Each structure stands twice: as C-alpha cells, then as structure tokens.
Amino acid sequence: MRGARVAVWGVLLAEISLLVALAAGARPPYGVVLAAEALVVAAVGWRAAVFGGRYAAERRAGAGRRAAWAGTVRALVPPVPRRLIAHEARAVGSIGLWVLRRRHGVGRGAYAAGYTGPQTAVMWSLIGVALVETVVLAVVLPWPLAHRVMLVVDVYGVLMVTGLHAACVTRPHVVEPDGSLRIRYGALFELRVAAGEITGVRVDRRFPVGKLVQPREDGSLELIVGGQTTVAVELAGPLAYTRPLGGRGTAHTVRFHADDPQALVAAVRWAQAQAQTQAQT
C-alpha cells in the first residue's frame, strides 16, 4: 500500500513536470503525453477504488453516510494534508460570512474582540500584488498555456489570501457570558479556555519574534499577529492546544493580540465577576 501511494505521488509530480514543460514551449512526442495521461487516469482510478472500498467497508460496519465518509478520509488521507484542506475550506466559507457581515461562534451576550489591525494593510498589499502579477504575466508570457496555468495559480492565491483575512475578520476572539475565552486566529487556530482555568488576565504589549503559533521554553504560548501580542492570560494549570498542522503542546500562559486589549481584559473580568455573583445567589 505504501509503495502504491509513493507511485501515485510520483505520477502526479511527473504530470506537473510535463505541464511545466508544455508551458515552457517544449513539444514532447505524442506517445509520451498519451502515456503520462494514461498513468494519471490509472492513479486517480486506483485511489477512487481504494476510497470506494473503504467507504463500503465502513457502511457494512454500520456507520452512517457522514460517519463512513469521515472514517474513510481519516484512514486514507494523512493528517497534514487533511488539516490543510479543512483550513482552506473554512477560509473559502469565511468569504461568504464576510460578505454577509456575519461572525462565526459569537453568541448572544458574548463579547467579540478583533485582532486584524496589524495585518490588514499587508493582506490587501498581497492581494494587490497578485492581481498586478496576473496582468503583467498575461502581457509578458507568450505561451497561451502558461497564461492559463499562471491565471489559475494567481486566482488561487488571491482566493486563499482573501479567505485567510476573511476568516480572521469573521472569527474574532470571543469572551463568553460565563467568563470563558476563545482565542482564535481565523480558521487556523482556536484555543478554548474555561472560566475556571483563568487565574489572571492583563494587558501585556510585546513584540516577539517567531511563527504565528509560537511555544516558548518557559511553557508559555504566543499567538503572534503582525509581530505583536497585547494580552496575557495566566492559567491555573497546563492547558493543551493543537497547532495548525496538528502539533500538540501545553501552556500555562497564553499571549495573543487584540486590537483593543483593554476592552477584552475588562470584558473577561466583568463576565467572571457576573458569573461569581450569580453563583453566590
């Protein structure tokens, strides 16, 4: 099975190489092109047969259609590609939420805190560069096939950057009425912190260096947006989290960015105070 998977990936890479060669103006023999396309059809057909067989086995075991599909995907698609596809699907869906001016996961009585301020200009710049690149390449490249390939690549890039920003706008941090906290970055990261796990929250502006989700040696976790964090949450004990590509860890302090950190801190403290008052009465 592993050898067959490697063969499938080899066929797909060979197909991409052939497309690049055609885009560059190469004219391989017709037999080579025909053989490459036949291999691609065979690889896709084999994968479809494997998926179909696994799905049928799940159904025979008593799983419903959705459960059988989910079990098949978990069994046959590696975790990292599966998570990337899920992230992209949520990003595209977020564009619809953005157009409709709706937000994900913000219920009645909850406080939503945006965090896109430091990255908005960068996102729009990336979209503008991609659009300009599309026009320039359409003028510079003399090969029609290259035009089509680059158009697909550029449209995909614009869609993904727009989706990433839309996901950040429509999925803000959320302070629930009970004082619990949802710390998020678009569709890539979410950490739920129960009210009882929060021992302190404060404004703490820092300018750290690192990736989007950056664990530190002292056991803290930083969710960095635009090179900064503005809020620190102290936890009663180590809290488990999952990174965008599936890596796991624990943290006793979480630092993240909010455009209005004072308002978020005040919302957490107010919600916790209200919850304590209701519990006492």
VENTA-V902474 format. One record per residue. PSI is psi as a letter, one per 30 degrees, with the letter a starting at -180 (* if undefined). D_CENTER is the distance of its C-alpha to the mean C-alpha in Angstrom with 2 decimals. Layout:
PSI_D_CENTER, PSI_D_CENTER
This chain:
e_29.15, e_27.45, e_29.77, e_28.96, e_25.21, e_26.05, e_28.36, e_25.79, e_23.42, e_26.58, e_27.52, e_24.22, e_24.47, e_28.09, e_27.25, e_24.89, e_27.73, e_30.19, e_28.27, e_28.12, e_31.84, e_32.65, e_30.79, f_32.87, g_36.04, l_36.96, i_38.97, l_38.85, k_41.41, e_40.76, e_41.03, e_38.13, e_35.85, e_37.10, e_36.60, e_33.00, e_32.17, e_34.03, e_32.01, e_28.70, e_30.12, e_31.31, e_28.01, e_26.12, e_29.00, e_28.98, e_25.33, e_26.02, e_29.08, e_27.31, e_24.69, e_27.60, e_29.68, e_27.10, e_26.36, e_30.13, e_30.62, e_28.13, e_30.00, f_33.33, f_32.26, g_31.96, k_28.24, l_27.38, e_25.62, e_22.15, e_22.69, e_24.13, e_21.24, e_18.73, e_21.17, e_21.58, e_17.93, e_17.73, e_20.99, f_20.53, k_16.94, l_16.01, e_13.32, e_11.16, e_11.26, e_10.84, e_7.57, e_6.39, e_8.24, e_7.04, e_3.39, e_5.93, e_8.42, e_7.22, e_6.82, e_10.22, e_11.57, f_11.01, e_13.36, e_15.94, e_15.69, e_16.12, e_19.09, g_20.57, h_20.20, l_18.74, k_16.49, k_14.51, g_16.15, j_18.96, l_22.17, k_25.78, f_27.04, l_23.70, k_23.06, k_19.89, j_19.24, l_17.38, g_16.02, f_15.33, e_18.88, f_18.62, f_15.96, e_17.19, e_19.89, e_17.80, e_15.29, e_18.37, e_20.07, e_17.48, e_17.74, e_21.51, e_21.77, e_20.03, e_22.45, e_25.38, e_24.56, e_24.62, e_28.05, e_29.44, e_28.59, f_30.09, e_33.28, e_33.39, k_32.50, f_35.56, k_34.06, e_32.90, e_30.62, e_28.92, e_28.50, e_26.73, e_24.42, e_23.47, e_23.14, e_20.55, e_18.64, e_18.98, e_18.11, e_14.89, e_14.13, e_15.20, e_13.20, e_9.82, e_10.99, e_12.38, e_9.43, e_7.42, e_10.73, e_11.50, e_8.66, e_10.09, e_13.50, f_13.33, i_11.73, l_14.24, k_15.64, k_18.17, j_21.63, l_23.08, f_26.84, g_27.60, f_26.22, l_23.06, k_19.90, j_16.20, k_14.40, l_10.90, j_8.55, b_6.93, g_4.58, e_3.40, k_7.13, k_10.24, j_13.77, k_16.72, j_20.02, l_23.17, e_26.00, f_28.28, f_26.06, j_26.19, f_29.35, k_28.80, k_26.66, l_27.64, k_26.88, i_26.31, k_25.39, l_24.43, i_23.24, l_21.75, k_20.75, a_17.80, l_14.11, e_11.49, j_12.09, j_15.70, k_18.15, l_21.79, f_24.98, g_26.46, g_24.00, l_21.98, k_18.25, k_17.13, j_14.01, k_14.99, k_14.54, h_16.95, g_18.78, l_19.87, k_19.81, f_22.30, k_22.37, k_23.29, k_23.36, k_25.85, l_25.54, f_28.43, l_27.13, k_24.31, k_21.15, k_18.72, l_15.00, k_12.17, l_10.08, e_6.48, g_8.57, f_11.04, k_13.59, l_15.65, a_18.03, l_20.15, k_21.04, f_24.04, k_22.98, k_19.72, k_19.66, l_17.25, k_17.74, k_19.09, e_20.88, i_23.85, e_24.02, e_27.57, e_26.76, e_23.92, e_26.27, e_29.07, e_27.08, e_26.26, e_29.90, e_31.33, e_29.37, e_30.42, e_33.98, e_34.11, e_32.89, e_35.54, e_38.21, e_37.51, e_37.60, f_40.97, *_42.46
